[in-house]
Amino acid sequence: MKAKKFDSEFDSGKDVTAHLDLSRARRPQQKLKRVNVDFPDWMIDSLDREASRLGVTRQSIIKVWLAERLEQIASNK
């Protein structure tokens, strides 16, 4: 399929995934690296309460909050 036709189908909302080789697809800047962080009990309890309230995992809320803070710092530079 030529690029022009691919673009046209994509722009019209057609599913073009059949024309892509997704076996080697990667998300840039998304490589995971495991880290260990120690938190005091009170902080874990607070994280768990908030995560439960939102219906997400503790890990998810930590990631979201860290990402928000890092974006805020980056935008203030």
N, C-alpha and C positions, 0 to 999 in steps of 0.2 A: 504494500500500500504506500502510495506517495504521501509525503508530508502534508501537502495541500489538502488531500482528501481526508487524511487523519484529522487535521485541524478542523476541517469543516464538520466532520461527524462529531468530534468532541464539542465544538461550539454549539451544535444543534442539540446537545444533550444525550446523544447516543452512547451506549456502553462500548468503549474502545479497549477494554482490558484484554479482550481476546487477541488483540494485535500487539500486546506488550509481553516481553520476557521478564516476568516478575521474579524469576528464580534468583537473580543476583541484585535485586532492588535493595537499597539501603536508605535509611533516613539519616541525613547529615546531622552531625552533632548529637546523635542519639545513642552512641555506644555507652553501654552501662558499665559502671565500675562500682563494686561493692565496697561500702565503708561501714565501720562500726562506730557508733556514737553512744556514749553513756549519758543517760538523763536521770535526774533525781526522781524518786517515786511520785512526788507531787506533780511533776511535769507530765509523767506518763499517764497519771490519773486524769489530768486535765485534757491531754491529747485524746485519750480514749473516750471521754465524755463528749467532746466536740465531734470526734469521728463518728460516734454512735448517733449523735443528733443529726448529722448530715448523711448518715447511711453509707459511709465510706470506711476504708481501713485506716489504721494509724499511719501506715507507710504513705498512703495517698495524701493524707492531710499534711504530713511533714513535707512531702515533695511539692505540693501546691504552695504552701506557705513560704518555703524557701525560694521557689521560682518567682513568686510575687515580690518578695523582698529584693532578690537579685535584679529583677527588671526595674524596680523602683530605684535602686542604687544606680543602675546603668543609665536611666533616663535623667538623673540629676547631674550627670557629668557633663 
